[in-house]
Amino acid sequence: MGFLLGALPALVAELAPSDSTGIAAGVYNSLRTLGGSAAGAVFAVLLAGFTASGSLSSSIGGYITIWSVCAGAFIISALALAFMRMPRLTDTSARKAHS
């Protein structure tokens, strides 16, 4: 996943129209931050659900649940990427870009 997060901003900038590259990069960064904060909130709720009354820490079941959710999300993401169609540059658009 780390390689993907490193390459996605460049891909977004490459696929965006030349006059909207900054907007596309900004939207990507905003959505990445939103996704990270939403995931953190969901994981906090999961851990709180596995915390016994009067305890200051979650049980191991909470951490196993979080790792299972992460593994499931990774598998779904990998399958989605495997079947995703990427736009290809045609010969005419490639010639225009180099002109």
C-alpha positions in Angstrom: 0.0 0.0 0.0 2.9 2.4 0.7 4.1 2.1 -2.9 0.6 2.9 -4.1 0.2 6.0 -1.9 3.6 7.2 -3.2 2.6 6.7 -6.9 -1.0 7.9 -6.8 -0.3 11.7 -6.7 1.9 11.4 -9.8 -0.8 9.4 -11.6 -3.5 11.8 -10.6 -1.4 14.7 -11.9 -0.6 12.9 -15.1 -4.2 12.0 -15.9 -5.7 15.4 -15.0 -6.1 18.0 -17.7 -3.1 20.3 -17.8 -5.1 23.3 -16.6 -6.5 21.4 -13.6 -3.4 19.5 -12.3 -3.3 21.6 -9.1 -7.0 21.1 -8.4 -6.7 17.4 -9.0 -3.7 17.1 -6.6 -5.5 19.1 -4.0 -8.7 17.0 -4.2 -6.6 13.9 -3.9 -4.7 15.1 -0.8 -8.0 16.2 0.8 -9.7 12.9 0.2 -6.6 11.0 1.4 -6.7 13.0 4.7 -10.4 12.5 5.0 -10.0 8.8 4.5 -7.3 8.6 7.1 -9.3 10.5 9.7 -12.4 8.4 9.0 -10.5 5.2 9.4 -9.0 6.4 12.7 -12.4 7.2 14.0 -13.8 3.8 13.0 -10.9 2.0 14.6 -11.3 4.0 17.8 -15.0 3.0 17.9 -14.0 -0.7 17.3 -11.4 -0.6 20.1 -13.9 1.1 22.4 -16.4 -1.7 21.7 -13.8 -4.3 22.8 -12.9 -2.4 26.0 -14.3 -4.0 29.2 -16.1 -1.8 31.6 -13.6 -0.1 34.0 -10.6 -1.2 31.9 -8.2 1.3 30.4 -7.3 -0.8 27.4 -9.0 -2.8 24.7 -8.9 -6.6 24.6 -6.8 -8.5 22.0 -10.1 -9.1 20.1 -10.3 -5.4 19.2 -6.9 -5.4 17.7 -7.5 -8.6 15.8 -10.7 -7.1 14.5 -8.9 -4.0 13.3 -6.2 -6.1 11.6 -8.9 -8.2 9.9 -10.6 -5.1 8.6 -7.3 -3.8 7.3 -6.6 -7.2 5.6 -10.0 -7.2 4.0 -9.6 -3.7 2.8 -6.2 -4.6 1.3 -7.6 -7.6 -0.5 -10.6 -5.6 -1.9 -8.2 -2.8 -3.0 -5.8 -5.2 -4.7 -8.7 -6.9 -6.6 -10.1 -3.5 -7.6 -6.6 -2.4 -8.9 -6.1 -5.7 -10.8 -9.3 -5.2 -12.7 -9.2 -1.4 -13.2 -8.8 -0.2 -16.7 -6.3 2.6 -17.2 -6.8 5.1 -20.0 -4.1 4.9 -22.6 -2.7 7.7 -24.7 -3.6 7.4 -28.3 -1.0 8.2 -31.0 -2.7 11.5 -31.8 -2.8 12.7 -28.2 0.8 11.7 -27.7 1.8 13.7 -30.8 -0.1 16.7 -29.5 1.7 16.5 -26.1 5.1 16.4 -27.8 4.4 19.2 -30.2 
